[in-house]
Amino acid sequence: MKCKPMRYRKLSEEEIRQLQARMCMSTDWSSIEVADGFSTEHIRQVRFYGGVRLGRFDKEFELAGGIRKHSGIFNATLHNVTVGDNCCIENVNNYIANYEIGNDTFIENVDIILCDGESTFGNGVDVAVMSESGGREVRIFDYLSSQVAYMMAFYRHNTALVEALQEYIDAYVRTVSSSVGRIGEHVVIADAGYLKNVRVGDWCKIEGASRLKNGSINSNAAAPVHVGVGVIGDDFIISSGAEVEDGVTFSRVFIGQACKLGHTYSATDSLIFSNSQGENGEACSIFAGPFTVTHHKSTLLIAGMFSFMNAGSGSNQSNHMYKLGPIHQGIMERGAKTASDSYILWPAKVGAFSLVMGRHVSHQDTSDLPFSYLIEDQSTSFIIPGANLKSVGTIRDAKKWPLRDQRKDPLRLDMVNYNLLSPYTIQKMLNGMEILRNLERVSGENSEMYTYQSGKIKRSSLRNGLRLYGLAVDKFLGNSLISRIQQVLKVNGLVFSDEGDETQDLLTFISKAVRVLSADQLIAGLRPETEDGLGRWLDLSGLIAPKPVIHAFNKEIVRREFASIQDINARLREIHARYYDYEWTWAYRTMGDYYGLDLDNLKVADLIDLVKRWKDSVITLDKLVYEDARKEFSLSAMTSFGIDGDEDVRNRDFMQVRGSGFEADPFVTTVRNHIEQKTALGNRILAFLNALC
């Protein structure tokens, strides 16, 4: 928000005498202008250089502890500075130069704040993401989304696209270039050191920062930013709602909306997108998509792409083989995790929602085996396909991510799809099932061990992986089908709730539904209106979308069909909003291929079979998760409880800490309720479909 236009006048001779009496000086009193209502009463020991404009000083600030300070300027040096109404500027050790300061801003005990020459305030800085040696540079700017960054970093083969994006960004950068810095309204800058060429948004708090140079802090009233003690940053963008504090150091870094960095975390040449958290550890040349979390001192993330990721203590990767330099990179697809002390030798690619344990040096690619465990045993990498589909941790993560989205800014930069099962992950499972069947066919069903690339898969793991992937496919396709059936009913004025109905209400609903909607009408309503959604799907760091749609979008960018980079982000939001339309188009075609259905002659009996499959898969997977959760209440889980007592004390101590027991655990209760709700929903859908036959 810019300061409101104000009318200024020259100082009167009496005002000049009053200022001089209060130990103020100026090289040219005629270069000072003041707003209507200005008073000299609250200006003391101030040196004025160049052109200075001053607002009114009418209000008081109430500080922590109940102390009140009147607005005004005390013990400061100002050079070419505009000060808005009701600011308090006190104890500036050196000077403030070439800045506009918004209304109601509090600046106290700072060393120096200056804008030196023409600056873009961190916009236009190239970040050497993924490769320290360069080649995937992303040009950061105020409105960088994880999707635009993804295209710039990973579509280098499409030189026309990258050049077009850089042109759009450069055009924006030119609009923010200025020789005058900006500190917004209701800002607090206290006990800070060196601030040079830093633009500060409204309602920002900078408390105790050591050095900030060439950056933008895009705070606003809806989503203030906090920069805390000991922070050192160069060449950066900090987005709205972020918290950066406690000795964090960063250079050539983009920090996304609602990110939290603290406890001496350090980052270089990295992109850290919305809701990510970094503490204690280190990042170098990483592409940290939304919800990337690392909390431990000994954890290094380097030259990798991550999202929805949790890094265990001691996790690290190697991108340097001491030959041609640190040129190697790795990808951990969405939801992948690392256990404590895990290690991956890049290049490698870990499938979505997989867990990595141990040390892996054989350049694994498990991208077509999502939801797997990648475990090291005696220097050998073992793959357990699909194991994470029955993990309580995976389901818990999927539920917590939407709840942990702390973005308050009305303009959300990153498009984030939270779906655990989507065409993106299901198509990988279908690929994985084909891979596993081929391994079994080539090596024989009786083989105890199968080799996939440089990893090993046990026979029991292969068979179980096929089963789990099959259940997940049935669940996803059934989910999509039921959602579409409910949509068709709604279009015809029939609201079929997910909640349980009394039998009589259900019979009444079905009786009405079969009068309004025939079987042929239902089948016709299921057919997609568009082919958008067919083909391979992509995960653009949070945005899940069909590749043909993204490909067409890229062509629009290359043809310069957008007026600005903000319009490109707006188009991405449109694609994100159409996810479920695209999903149904893909799911409908996939149902035909996977189940061998003749989609041109689809029958209600086919739908009944699909819903039954869905119901069985949902209940089976929920029960597997339920049993996995039970392990958290086993005897081994009680080890270390009841430190000075017998078994009874141990049990009671465990219950006091962990709750009243397995059955009463909130997550376990949620799983049970989910089983009941989906069972009831399946029964209601089946009753309706049977009535159409």
N, C-alpha and C positions, 0 to 999 in steps of 0.2 A: 504494500500500500504506500503510495506516495504522499508526501506532506500536502495538505490542502494549500491551494494558491493563497498567498498572503500579500498584503500591501505593506510596503516598507517606506521608511522616511529616514532622513539623515539625523544624526544626533544634534541636539541643541547645544548651545554653548554652555548652558547650565549643567546639562547631563555630562558633558565632557569634564567640567570642573569636578563634578561629583565622583566620576570614575577615577580621575587623577587623585582625588582625596582618599580613595579606597585602594591606593597602590596599584592602579592599572596604568598601562602605557600602550601607545600605538605609534607606529612609524607614520601613519597617516589617518587621523581621526575622521577625515572625510570619506574614507573607504568603508566605514562601518555604517550599516543600516539597521534599523530596528522596526519591529512591528508596532501597530497601534496597541496601546496599553502597556508598553515597555516601561520598566522601572529599573533604576540603577541600584536599588537597595540590596539586591542579592548577588552582586558581582564584586568580587574582591580579588586582588592580586592576580590579575589576568593580563597577559601580553597579547596584543592583537597585531597580526601581520597580514598584509594582502587584503582581499575583500572578505568581510565578515558580516553575516546577517544574524540577528538575534531575535528570538520570539519573546513572549511574555513569560514571567516567572511568578505564578500565582499559587501553586499547589505545594503540598508537602508529600514526601514519600515516607511510608511507614515500613521500616526494615524489620528483619527478624530480631526477636527479643524486645520489640515494642519501641525501639528508637525511631524518632521522627527527624527527617532532614528536609529543609525547605529547598525547593528547586532554585537553581541559580548556577553561577560559575565561580569556582573558588580555586585559586592556586593552579592556574592552567595557562598554556600557551596555545593559541589558535591561529592557524594560517589558512586562509581561503576556506573557511568553514561556515556552513549554515546550520544554526541551532534552532530546532523547532520549539513550540510552546512547552513550558513546564518541564524542562529537562533539568537534571542535576549533573554537573560536570565538576569533579573535585579531585585535586591531587593528581595531576598529570605530570609525571616526572620529566618527560621531554616535551612532546607536543602532539597536537592533532592537526593534520594537514590534509587539505583537499578532500573534505568529506561533507556530505549532507546528513544531518542527524534529525531523525523524526521526533514527533511530539512524545512527551512523557517518557523519555529515555533517561536512564541512570548510568553514569560512567564515573567510576571511582577507583583511585589507586591503580592507575595503569602507567605503563612506561611510555609507549609510543603507539599512535594510530595514524598511519599515513597511506595515501595513495600516491605512488611515485610514477609519473608518466602515464601513458595510455595502457589500460589493463582490461582484460576480459574476465578477470576474477575467477580463474580456474576453468572457464569455458574454453573448449578447443584444445585442452591438454590431451596428448596421445598417451594412452595407457598400454604398455606392452604386456597384455594379458596372455596367459597360457604359455607363451614362449618368451623367456627373458631376453633372448637374442633378437626379438622382433619378428614381424611377419603377420601378426594378428592384432595389430594396434586398434584400439577402440577410442574414438574421439569423444570425450565426455562433455556433457552440457547439462543445463539445469533440468531438462525434461527427458533425460535418457531413461528409456524403459529397458527392462531385461530383454525384451524381444528385439528391439532395434540393436542393442548391443550384441545379441546372439547372431543376428544376420551379419553385422560388421565383422565379428570375430571368426565365424565359422563358414561364411560363404565367400571366402577369399577367391575361390575358383570363379565366382561370378564378378569379374572385375568391374563390369558396368554398374552392377548393383551397389558395390562398395563405393565407387566413385560418386554415384548419385546421392547416396546417404551422406557422404562427406560434404558434398555441395550443399545439401539441405542444412546440415549442422553448421557449416561455415557461414551460411546466410544468417542463421540465428545468432551465431557468435558475434557477427558484426553489429547486431542490434544492441548488444549489451556492452560493447566496448566503450570505455569512457576514461577520462583522466580524473574523474571525481568519483570517489567511493560513496557508498550509501549505507547508513545504519538506520534501520527501520524504527517504527514506533513501539513504545513499551518494551524497549530492549534494556537488558542489564549487562554491563561489562564491568566486572569488579576484580581487582587484584590480578590483572592480566599483564603479560609482558609485552611482546613485540607483535603487533598486528599490521601487516603491510598488504595492500591491495586485496583486502577482504571485504566482500559485500555481505551485510548482515540483515536478515529478514526480520519482520515484526515479531515481537514477543520472545525473541531469542534470549537465552541467558548464557553468558560466557563468564565463568567464575574460576579464576586461578589458572587459566591457560597460559602456557609458557611462550609458545610461538605459533602464530598462524600466518601463512604467507601464500598469496595468490590462490584465493578460493572464494566460494560462495556458500553461505549458510542459509538455506532456503526455508527458514522458519516462517510460520504464520500464526495467526490467532487461533485457528482450529487445531493446529499441530505444531506447537512450539518445539524448538531444538534446544538441547542443553549441551554445552561444551564445558567440561570440568577441569579439575586441578591437574596441572602438569602435562596437558595435552600439547603435542607438537605436530603440526600438519603443514605440508607444502603441496601446492598444485592439486587441489581437491574440490569436490562438490559434496556437501552434506545436505541431504534431502529432508523434507519436513518430518517432524516427529521423531527424529533420531536423537540418541543419547550417546555422547562420546566423552568419556571421562577417565579419571584415575590413571594418568600417565600414558595414555594411548599415543603411539606415534604412527604417522602414516605419510606416504609420499606418492603422488600420482595415483590417487584412489578416488573412486566414486562410492559414496555411502548412501544406500537407498533409504526409502521411507520406513520409519519406525524401527530402524536397526539400532542395536545396542552393542557398543564396543567399550570395554573397560578392563581394569586390572592389568595395566601395562601391555595390552595387546599391541602388536605391531603389524603393519601391512604395507607392502610396496607393490606398485604396478598391479593393482587388484580392483575388481569390480565386485561390490558387495551389495546385493539387492535386498528388497523389502523384507522386513521382519527377521533378518539374519542377526545372529549374536556371536560376538567374538570376545573371549576373555583369555588372558594369560599367555596364549600361544602366539604363533607367527603365521603370516600368510605372505606368499610371494607369487606374483603373476597368476592369481586364481580368478576364475569366473564363478563367483559364489551366487548362484541363483537364489530365489526366495527361500527363506527358512533354512539357510545353511547355519549350523550351530556348532561351535567349538569352544570348549570351556577350560581346557587344561594346559598347564604351563609347557609340558613336554610335547605338545602337538604341533606339527608343522604341516600346513597345507601348501602345496607348491605345484604350479603348472597344471592344475586340474580344473575340470568343470564339475560343479556340484549343485544340487538343489534338494530341498526337503531332507537334508543330510545331517546326521549327528556324528561327530568325530569323537572316538574314544580317546582316552588319555594315552599319550605316547604314539599316536598314529602319525605316520609320515610316509612320504613318497620320495622317490629319486627320479630326477629329470636329467642328471648329468652322469654320463658314462666315461668321462675323462678322455674323450676322443675329439669330437667336434664341438664340445661345449654343452651348456644346458638347453638342449634343443628338443627334448622329448616331452610329451604331454600325455595326459590321461583323462578319461571321462568316467565319472560315476553318475549313472543316470538317476533320475528322480527317486528320492526315498532310500537310496543306498546308505548303509551305515558302516562304520568301522569299529571293531572292538578294540579294547585296550591293547597297546603294543603291536597293533597291526602294521604291516608294511607292504607297499606295492611298488614294484619296479616299473616305472613308465617306459614305453607306452603300454597301456592296458585300457580295457573298457569293461566296466562292471554293470550288469543288468539292473534294471529298475527294481527298487525295493528289496535289494539283496543285502546280505550281511557278510562282511569280510573279517575273518579271524586268522591271525598268524601272519607269516611272511610269505609273500608271493613274488617270485622272480622270473616267471616264465611267460610274461606278457599275455595274460588271460584276456579273452573276449567272451563274456557271458551275456552279451546284450540280448541274445535271443533265448535266454534262460532266466527270465525275471523271477523275482521272489525266491531267489536261491540262497543257500549258504555257500560261501567260498571259504573253505577251511584248509589250513595247512597241517599236515601230519608227516613228520620225518622228511621235511623238505619237499614234499609232494603236495600239490594243490588238488583238493577233492571238492567236487561240485555236488551239492544236494539240491536238485531242481525242485522249485515250488515250495520248499520247506517253510518259507516265510508267510505263505498263505494261511497257515494254521497257527501263526504266532500271535499271541495276545498283544505283543509289543507293536506289531504292524497295525493292527486294528486300532489300538490306542492312539498311535501316531496320527492315523487318518482322521480320527475324531477330534484330536486336539489342535491340528493346524488351523482350521477355520476359527476356532475360539481364540487362538493366539495371534490373529491378525490385528495388530494394534494401530493400523493406519487410520488416522482421524481426518486427514486431508480429504476434502470432497473430490479432488482430482487425484485418483490413484494411478500411478505411472505404470506399474507392472500388472499385466493380466495374469491372474493366478487361478488355475483350475485344480481343485482339491481331490478330484475323483481318483480313488484307488484303482478301480477297474474302468477302463476306457478303451476305445479302439486302439489307442497307442499301446497299452499293455496287453490287451487281448490278442492283437495281431502278432505280438512277440511270443505269446504263449502258443499260438497256433504254429508259428515257426518252430518253437521249442519242441512241441509234440512231434512234428515231422522229423526233427533232428534226433530225438530219442528213439523213435520207431526205426529210423534208418540205422542207428547204432546197433539196435537190437537185431535188426535183419541181417546186417553185414557180419556182426561178430557172433551172432547166435543167441537164442533166448537163454541158454544155459550158462553163458559166460558169467563169471563172478565179478568181472571188472570191465568197464568200457573206457576207452580213451577218447576224449573230446578236445581237440586242439592239443594243448599241453597239460590238460587236467584229467583227473580220473573220476569216474562215476560208478559207484557200486550198483550191482543189479537191483538190490532192494530200493536204492534211491531212484533209479531209473523208473521202476514200476510205480513207485509212489508218486514220482513227479508227473507221470502221465495221468494218474488218477486225480491229483490235485489240480492240474491244469484243466482237465476235463470238467471238474466241478466248477472252476472259476469261469470257464467259457459258458457253461449252462446258466450260471448265476447272472453273468453280465447280459447275455442275450435275452434271458427271461426278464430281467429288470427293465431293459429297453422296450421289450414287447408290452409288458404290463403298463408301463408309463404311456405308451402309445394308445393302448386300449382305453385307458382312463381319459386320455386327451380326446379321443373320438367320442366317448360318452359325454364329455363335458361340452363339446361342440354341439351335441344334440340335446343339451339342457339336462343332462343326467350326471350328477356329481356323485362319483363313487369313491367315498372316503377310504383312507388307509386305516382309519380307526374301526374298532369292532362294532358290529351292528347286532341288535336283537334279531332273532330269527324272523319274527313277523315283519320287522322293518326291511330285512333283506328280501323276503318274499314279495313284499309290496314293491320294492325297488325293481326287482327282476320282472315282475308282472308289468310294470310301467315300461321298462327298458325294451322288452321284446315287442311291445306295441309300437314303440317309437322307432326302433332300430332292427332291421332284418340282418340275417347272417351275411347276405351279399353286401349290404351297406357297410357293415363292420369291416369286411374284407377289403372293400374299396377304400375305406377310410384309413386302412393301415398302409396303403401304398404311399411311398414318399412322393412329394411334389417336385422334387429336384434331384439331379444326380450329384449335386455338390455334397461331398462326403465320401465318395467312392475312392478307392486307391489307398495308398500307404498314408499313415498318419505320423505326425511329428510332435515332439515336445520342444517348443521354443522357450526353454527356461521358464516354464510355468504355464504358458499358453499351449493347449492341446488342440491341434487343428489338422485337417486333411492337407497332405502335401500339394495336391493340385490347386487348392485354394491359396496356399501360401505362394506357390509358384506364380499364379496369376497376379497376386498382390505385388510380388517382386517386379513383375513386368510393368505394372503401373508406376512403381517407383522409378524404374529405369527410364520410362517415357516422360518422367517429370509431370505426372498428372496431379500431383498434390501441390497446394499453395505453400505449405510450410511443413517443417518436421512435426509440429503439433498435429497437423492433419493426418500425418502418417500414423501417429499414435492413436488418433481417433478411429482410423480405419481398423487398426488392430483391436480396438475395443468392440467394434462391430462384429468382427470375426469371432471374438471371444463370446459375445452375446448369442451367437447363432450355434453354439456348440451342440445343443441337444437336437437341433434340426439336422446338423451334419451327422451326429451320432446315429440317429435313427436310419438315415439313408444307408450308412455303412452296415449297421446291425441287420437291417432287413435283407440286404444282399448276402451278408455273411451267413444268416440263418439258412438261406436257400442252399448255399454251397456246403456248409458244415453238416447240416442234417439231411442233405439230399432232397430238399423240398422243391416241388414245381411251383414257383411263386406265381406263375400265370394261372394256376388252378388250385390256389390255396384253399383249404377247407377248415371249417371250425374244429374238426377232429384233430387237425395238425396243431392248431393253437392249444387245444386241451393237452396234447402230449408235451408241448413246449412248456406250458405252465407247470405241469407235473414235474418235469425235469428241473425247472427253476425252484420249485418248492423243496424238492429233495436236496438240491445242491445247497440252498441257503441253510437249511436245517443241519445238514451234514457239516458244512464249514463252521457254522456257529458252535456246534458241539465240539469240534476239534479245538476251536479257540477256547471254549469253556474248559476243556480238559487241560489245555496249556496253562490257563490261569490258575488251575488247581495246584500246579507245581509250586506256586508262590506261597502256598499254605502247607507244604509238606513238612515232614520232620526235619529234613535237611535244611529247609529254609528257616527253621527255628534255631539253628545253631548260632551261638553267641547271645541268645536271649536268656533272661533269668540268671544273670551273672553269678549270684551268690546263693542260689536256691536249688531246689530239687526240680523234678520234671513238672510238678504242678505249678511251681513258681514260673518256670520257663514258659509254660502254656499261657498262664495269666499275663505275664509280661508281654508276650507276643501279641495277645489279643488287645491289650491296652494300647500298644503302639500301632498295630496294623488294622485294628478295628475288631468288630465282634465276630469275625469268622468269615470263612469262604463264601457262604451263601448270602451273607449280608454285605459283602463288598460291593461298592457302587458300580464298578465296571461289570462284575459278574451279574449283578441285577440287571444292568443294561443289556447284556447278552441274552439273558433269559427272556426279558421283555421283547427283545428283537425276534427271538424264535417264536414267541406267542403271536406277535403282531403279524409277522410274515406268514405264519401258518394260517391265521385268520384271513389275511388278504388273499392268499392263494385259494383258500376254500371258497371265498366269495366270488373271485374271478371264475373259478371252475364252475360254480353253481350258475353263474350268468351264462357262460359259454355252453354248458350242457342244456340250458333252457332254449338256446338258439338252434340246437340240433333237431 
